Amino acid sequence: MRQSVAICLFGLSALLHVSEQGPHQRNLLRELLRDYNRMERPVANDSLPLTVRFSYTLLQVMDVDEKNQILTTNAWLQMQWFDHYLQWNQSEYPGVKTLRFTTDQVWIPLIYYCTT
């Protein structure tokens, strides 16, 4: 019985700690997106290039059609870049180390995927 009470109290304290950053996250999201233009390339200097790193992770080979030479796969294509406009002072937003955005909120590189 004591063990289950201790586990419950630990679980509640973890929830309280997580909820602490909730208002800070909401305020930070609002602040970062207030004047954000997702059509503008996110660099400090427009004459500098923006490096986008790609990684392709093959998860599964779904089908191999040898006759028609078709390979069907399941994979993740990940892109990573630094958005100059989405940075903040962590001391102003305690506990917030990362944020998640949807693709309609922030700049996304325009990529054309072609198969041959």
Z-matrix of the N, CA and C atoms (Angstrom, degrees):
N
C 1 1.444
C 2 1.532 1 110.46
N 3 1.326 2 117.14 1 -45.19
C 4 1.459 3 120.26 2 -179.64
C 5 1.527 4 111.25 3 -62.65
N 6 1.335 5 114.96 4 -36.58
C 7 1.461 6 119.03 5 -179.62
C 8 1.527 7 110.41 6 -65.09
N 9 1.332 8 118.14 7 -42.78
C 10 1.463 9 120.45 8 -179.39
C 11 1.523 10 111.44 9 -67.15
N 12 1.333 11 117.56 10 -35.23
C 13 1.465 12 120.79 11 176.80
C 14 1.526 13 109.69 12 -65.93
N 15 1.328 14 116.73 13 -42.26
C 16 1.467 15 120.78 14 179.29
C 17 1.522 16 110.60 15 -63.40
N 18 1.325 17 116.95 16 -40.93
C 19 1.463 18 121.08 17 178.67
C 20 1.520 19 110.05 18 -64.58
N 21 1.332 20 117.84 19 -43.35
C 22 1.465 21 121.48 20 178.73
C 23 1.523 22 111.11 21 -62.14
N 24 1.336 23 116.82 22 -43.67
C 25 1.463 24 120.13 23 179.45
C 26 1.523 25 111.25 24 -64.94
N 27 1.327 26 116.53 25 -40.06
C 28 1.462 27 120.30 26 177.23
C 29 1.525 28 110.05 27 -62.83
N 30 1.330 29 116.51 28 -43.26
C 31 1.466 30 121.17 29 178.59
C 32 1.514 31 112.04 30 -62.05
N 33 1.326 32 117.07 31 -42.44
C 34 1.463 33 120.86 32 178.37
C 35 1.520 34 111.51 33 -65.54
N 36 1.329 35 117.03 34 -40.07
C 37 1.468 36 119.30 35 179.36
C 38 1.528 37 110.61 36 -65.57
N 39 1.322 38 117.18 37 -34.98
C 40 1.464 39 120.37 38 177.03
C 41 1.521 40 110.29 39 -66.00
N 42 1.327 41 117.77 40 -40.88
C 43 1.458 42 121.13 41 177.85
C 44 1.521 43 111.21 42 -63.87
N 45 1.313 44 117.10 43 -41.78
C 46 1.459 45 120.44 44 179.27
C 47 1.520 46 110.93 45 -63.88
N 48 1.320 47 117.13 46 -38.87
C 49 1.462 48 120.96 47 179.04
C 50 1.528 49 110.68 48 -65.57
N 51 1.328 50 117.70 49 -41.75
C 52 1.460 51 121.72 50 -179.97
C 53 1.520 52 110.44 51 -65.64
N 54 1.338 53 117.16 52 -41.46
C 55 1.456 54 119.91 53 -177.08
C 56 1.523 55 111.81 54 -69.27
N 57 1.337 56 117.30 55 -17.75
C 58 1.456 57 122.30 56 177.27
C 59 1.526 58 111.86 57 -58.47
N 60 1.324 59 116.99 58 -39.30
C 61 1.456 60 120.18 59 -177.47
C 62 1.518 61 112.43 60 -83.62
N 63 1.327 62 118.95 61 -11.77
C 64 1.459 63 122.19 62 -178.20
C 65 1.517 64 114.27 63 -51.00
N 66 1.344 65 118.62 64 -55.85
C 67 1.465 66 119.40 65 179.43
C 68 1.530 67 112.34 66 -62.30
N 69 1.334 68 116.69 67 -36.11
C 70 1.466 69 120.13 68 178.81
C 71 1.529 70 110.49 69 -65.34
N 72 1.336 71 116.90 70 -40.73
C 73 1.464 72 120.48 71 177.81
C 74 1.520 73 110.78 72 -62.77
N 75 1.328 74 116.69 73 -47.20
C 76 1.469 75 120.21 74 -179.57
C 77 1.525 76 111.16 75 -60.72
N 78 1.335 77 116.68 76 -45.38
C 79 1.466 78 120.21 77 179.38
C 80 1.526 79 111.60 78 -63.42
N 81 1.326 80 116.17 79 -41.62
C 82 1.457 81 120.34 80 179.92
C 83 1.527 82 110.92 81 -65.69
N 84 1.324 83 117.45 82 -45.04
C 85 1.465 84 120.26 83 177.76
C 86 1.522 85 110.62 84 -57.62
N 87 1.325 86 116.23 85 -46.89
C 88 1.463 87 120.87 86 178.73
C 89 1.532 88 110.82 87 -58.59
N 90 1.324 89 115.73 88 -45.44
C 91 1.468 90 121.13 89 -178.10
C 92 1.529 91 111.92 90 -65.04
N 93 1.321 92 117.23 91 -45.64
C 94 1.466 93 120.92 92 -177.60
C 95 1.523 94 112.53 93 -67.06
N 96 1.324 95 116.76 94 -36.45
C 97 1.463 96 120.16 95 -175.45
C 98 1.526 97 113.45 96 -90.99
N 99 1.327 98 117.95 97 -4.62
C 100 1.471 99 121.30 98 -176.18
C 101 1.527 100 112.26 99 -54.46
N 102 1.315 101 118.61 100 -54.07
C 103 1.469 102 122.17 101 -178.77
C 104 1.526 103 111.86 102 -112.58
N 105 1.315 104 116.63 103 18.82
C 106 1.465 105 121.15 104 -176.93
C 107 1.527 106 109.57 105 -74.19
N 108 1.330 107 115.82 106 132.37
C 109 1.463 108 121.34 107 177.20
C 110 1.523 109 107.83 108 -113.83
N 111 1.317 110 116.71 109 108.17
C 112 1.464 111 119.80 110 -175.69
C 113 1.526 112 113.14 111 -71.47
N 114 1.334 113 117.77 112 -6.69
C 115 1.462 114 121.24 113 176.98
C 116 1.536 115 111.23 114 -91.10
N 117 1.316 116 116.95 115 -7.00
C 118 1.462 117 122.33 116 -178.47
C 119 1.525 118 110.23 117 -97.26
N 120 1.329 119 115.85 118 129.74
C 121 1.465 120 120.78 119 178.98
C 122 1.524 121 108.97 120 -63.00
N 123 1.337 122 118.90 121 126.29
C 124 1.473 123 122.09 122 -170.23
C 125 1.530 124 114.82 123 -82.03
N 126 1.327 125 115.90 124 71.26
C 127 1.462 126 121.18 125 178.04
C 128 1.524 127 109.40 126 -126.45
N 129 1.328 128 116.61 127 153.95
C 130 1.463 129 121.13 128 178.64
C 131 1.526 130 110.79 129 -73.39
N 132 1.338 131 116.15 130 -32.96
C 133 1.459 132 121.82 131 -178.75
C 134 1.528 133 107.67 132 -127.88
N 135 1.329 134 117.09 133 119.57
C 136 1.467 135 121.07 134 -175.67
C 137 1.523 136 113.82 135 -63.39
N 138 1.321 137 117.92 136 -18.74
C 139 1.463 138 119.58 137 179.97
C 140 1.532 139 112.32 138 -83.49
N 141 1.326 140 116.80 139 -8.63
C 142 1.466 141 120.45 140 179.45
C 143 1.523 142 111.12 141 -91.66
N 144 1.332 143 117.18 142 147.62
C 145 1.470 144 119.67 143 177.23
C 146 1.528 145 111.16 144 -75.34
N 147 1.298 146 114.96 145 159.49
C 148 1.466 147 121.71 146 173.92
C 149 1.524 148 107.06 147 -112.65
N 150 1.312 149 117.01 148 119.84
C 151 1.459 150 121.54 149 -178.81
C 152 1.519 151 109.80 150 -86.78
N 153 1.331 152 115.75 151 126.22
C 154 1.466 153 121.93 152 175.39
C 155 1.518 154 106.80 153 -114.85
N 156 1.321 155 116.13 154 121.68
C 157 1.467 156 121.25 155 179.13
C 158 1.529 157 108.97 156 -95.94
N 159 1.323 158 115.11 157 136.80
C 160 1.457 159 121.38 158 179.65
C 161 1.517 160 110.21 159 -113.96
N 162 1.308 161 115.28 160 144.60
C 163 1.462 162 120.18 161 168.42
C 164 1.525 163 107.35 162 -139.12
N 165 1.298 164 114.62 163 140.78
C 166 1.461 165 121.84 164 -177.77
C 167 1.518 166 106.90 165 -122.13
N 168 1.312 167 116.18 166 120.26
C 169 1.459 168 121.02 167 -178.94
C 170 1.521 169 109.13 168 -114.62
N 171 1.311 170 116.05 169 113.88
C 172 1.459 171 120.89 170 177.51
C 173 1.521 172 108.65 171 -76.37
N 174 1.322 173 116.14 172 120.21
C 175 1.459 174 120.66 173 -179.47
C 176 1.522 175 112.34 174 -94.82
N 177 1.334 176 115.22 175 -39.15
C 178 1.465 177 117.97 176 -173.72
C 179 1.525 178 110.15 177 -161.29
N 180 1.321 179 116.50 178 139.41
C 181 1.461 180 121.39 179 168.96
C 182 1.521 181 106.20 180 -90.49
N 183 1.314 182 115.86 181 113.09
C 184 1.462 183 121.23 182 -174.73
C 185 1.533 184 111.88 183 -81.83
N 186 1.347 185 114.91 184 -42.77
C 187 1.460 186 118.27 185 -175.49
C 188 1.529 187 109.49 186 -158.65
N 189 1.321 188 115.32 187 146.49
C 190 1.459 189 121.71 188 173.58
C 191 1.520 190 107.09 189 -126.03
N 192 1.321 191 115.82 190 114.60
C 193 1.463 192 121.80 191 178.07
C 194 1.526 193 106.77 192 -106.72
N 195 1.330 194 115.83 193 94.08
C 196 1.462 195 120.55 194 -175.23
C 197 1.518 196 111.92 195 -65.55
N 198 1.310 197 117.05 196 -39.94
C 199 1.462 198 121.08 197 -177.05
C 200 1.527 199 110.98 198 -59.83
N 201 1.325 200 116.90 199 -47.39
C 202 1.465 201 121.49 200 -178.64
C 203 1.530 202 112.79 201 -94.20
N 204 1.320 203 116.40 202 0.64
C 205 1.464 204 123.66 203 179.62
C 206 1.534 205 111.58 204 54.58
N 207 1.338 206 114.48 205 53.75
C 208 1.464 207 121.36 206 179.08
C 209 1.523 208 108.83 207 -121.06
N 210 1.315 209 115.35 208 127.17
C 211 1.454 210 122.43 209 176.24
C 212 1.524 211 107.42 210 -113.22
N 213 1.322 212 117.20 211 121.53
C 214 1.461 213 122.05 212 179.09
C 215 1.518 214 108.24 213 -107.30
N 216 1.337 215 115.60 214 124.97
C 217 1.461 216 120.47 215 -176.74
C 218 1.522 217 111.21 216 -129.20
N 219 1.310 218 114.11 217 165.67
C 220 1.456 219 122.93 218 171.50
C 221 1.526 220 105.00 219 -119.84
N 222 1.344 221 116.84 220 122.45
C 223 1.464 222 119.53 221 -174.33
C 224 1.523 223 111.05 222 -149.62
N 225 1.325 224 115.00 223 163.33
C 226 1.467 225 122.70 224 173.53
C 227 1.513 226 108.30 225 -108.61
N 228 1.323 227 115.82 226 131.61
C 229 1.452 228 121.79 227 170.75
C 230 1.521 229 106.05 228 -110.15
N 231 1.321 230 116.58 229 114.54
C 232 1.462 231 120.74 230 -178.30
C 233 1.521 232 109.38 231 -109.94
N 234 1.344 233 115.39 232 139.73
C 235 1.457 234 121.79 233 177.22
C 236 1.523 235 107.86 234 -122.50
N 237 1.321 236 115.96 235 142.88
C 238 1.459 237 120.47 236 -179.04
C 239 1.525 238 108.88 237 -140.03
N 240 1.340 239 116.40 238 133.45
C 241 1.448 240 122.30 239 177.31
C 242 1.519 241 108.74 240 -153.56
N 243 1.327 242 115.89 241 167.29
C 244 1.457 243 121.65 242 178.17
C 245 1.522 244 108.21 243 -101.06
N 246 1.326 245 116.85 244 121.62
C 247 1.462 246 122.68 245 177.89
C 248 1.528 247 107.69 246 -97.89
N 249 1.321 248 115.77 247 109.23
C 250 1.466 249 121.64 248 -176.14
C 251 1.530 250 112.32 249 -58.81
N 252 1.311 251 117.75 250 -29.99
C 253 1.467 252 121.44 251 -175.63
C 254 1.530 253 113.30 252 -84.45
N 255 1.304 254 118.11 253 -9.78
C 256 1.467 255 121.18 254 -177.43
C 257 1.527 256 110.79 255 -109.97
N 258 1.309 257 116.18 256 58.10
C 259 1.461 258 121.08 257 175.62
C 260 1.523 259 108.13 258 -131.09
N 261 1.333 260 115.57 259 154.19
C 262 1.456 261 120.08 260 -175.52
C 263 1.516 262 110.61 261 -150.69
N 264 1.315 263 115.03 262 164.48
C 265 1.457 264 123.02 263 176.29
C 266 1.534 265 107.31 264 -85.61
N 267 1.331 266 117.54 265 114.16
C 268 1.468 267 121.02 266 -175.23
C 269 1.523 268 112.79 267 -64.92
N 270 1.315 269 118.18 268 -22.92
C 271 1.470 270 119.30 269 178.88
C 272 1.531 271 111.42 270 -71.41
N 273 1.329 272 117.36 271 -22.74
C 274 1.467 273 121.04 272 177.90
C 275 1.525 274 112.15 273 -82.73
N 276 1.328 275 116.58 274 -18.89
C 277 1.470 276 122.40 275 -179.22
C 278 1.527 277 108.33 276 -131.67
N 279 1.343 278 117.63 277 76.41
C 280 1.466 279 121.89 278 -174.82
C 281 1.532 280 112.75 279 -56.99
N 282 1.316 281 114.74 280 134.60
C 283 1.459 282 120.78 281 175.77
C 284 1.512 283 114.51 282 84.82
N 285 1.326 284 118.56 283 -11.42
C 286 1.468 285 120.56 284 -178.18
C 287 1.522 286 108.51 285 -93.62
N 288 1.330 287 115.24 286 109.35
C 289 1.463 288 120.69 287 -179.94
C 290 1.520 289 111.37 288 -107.92
N 291 1.320 290 116.71 289 -31.65
C 292 1.458 291 121.26 290 179.13
C 293 1.522 292 109.21 291 -138.18
N 294 1.327 293 115.30 292 158.29
C 295 1.460 294 122.14 293 175.94
C 296 1.516 295 108.38 294 -133.87
N 297 1.305 296 115.86 295 156.09
C 298 1.463 297 121.12 296 175.16
C 299 1.518 298 108.49 297 -115.96
N 300 1.320 299 115.08 298 138.09
C 301 1.453 300 121.49 299 178.42
C 302 1.521 301 108.70 300 -125.73
N 303 1.308 302 116.41 301 154.44
C 304 1.459 303 120.42 302 172.82
C 305 1.526 304 107.89 303 -89.17
N 306 1.308 305 116.85 304 162.02
C 307 1.464 306 120.57 305 -176.42
C 308 1.523 307 112.58 306 -66.94
N 309 1.317 308 118.03 307 -19.26
C 310 1.463 309 118.87 308 178.37
C 311 1.530 310 112.20 309 -87.82
N 312 1.321 311 118.51 310 -0.29
C 313 1.464 312 121.98 311 -179.64
C 314 1.525 313 113.41 312 -98.21
N 315 1.316 314 117.69 313 -29.94
C 316 1.468 315 120.83 314 -172.17
C 317 1.526 316 111.34 315 -127.88
N 318 1.327 317 115.18 316 166.93
C 319 1.458 318 121.90 317 177.16
C 320 1.521 319 109.48 318 -64.45
N 321 1.319 320 115.46 319 134.30
C 322 1.466 321 122.43 320 176.92
C 323 1.528 322 106.98 321 -128.03
N 324 1.325 323 118.96 322 133.70
C 325 1.465 324 119.51 323 178.91
C 326 1.525 325 111.17 324 -63.29
N 327 1.308 326 115.12 325 140.54
C 328 1.457 327 121.09 326 178.10
C 329 1.528 328 107.76 327 -82.96
N 330 1.311 329 116.34 328 112.64
C 331 1.460 330 122.38 329 -175.02
C 332 1.525 331 109.02 330 -120.83
N 333 1.314 332 115.24 331 132.97
C 334 1.460 333 120.45 332 174.36
C 335 1.524 334 107.74 333 -105.46
N 336 1.311 335 115.43 334 122.98
C 337 1.461 336 121.04 335 -178.83
C 338 1.521 337 108.06 336 -104.46
N 339 1.306 338 116.50 337 118.66
C 340 1.461 339 121.20 338 -178.60
C 341 1.521 340 109.31 339 -119.75
N 342 1.291 341 115.93 340 142.09
C 343 1.463 342 120.39 341 175.52
C 344 1.517 343 108.41 342 -112.75
N 345 1.316 344 115.03 343 150.46
C 346 1.459 345 118.85 344 179.89
C 347 1.502 346 110.01 345 -128.37
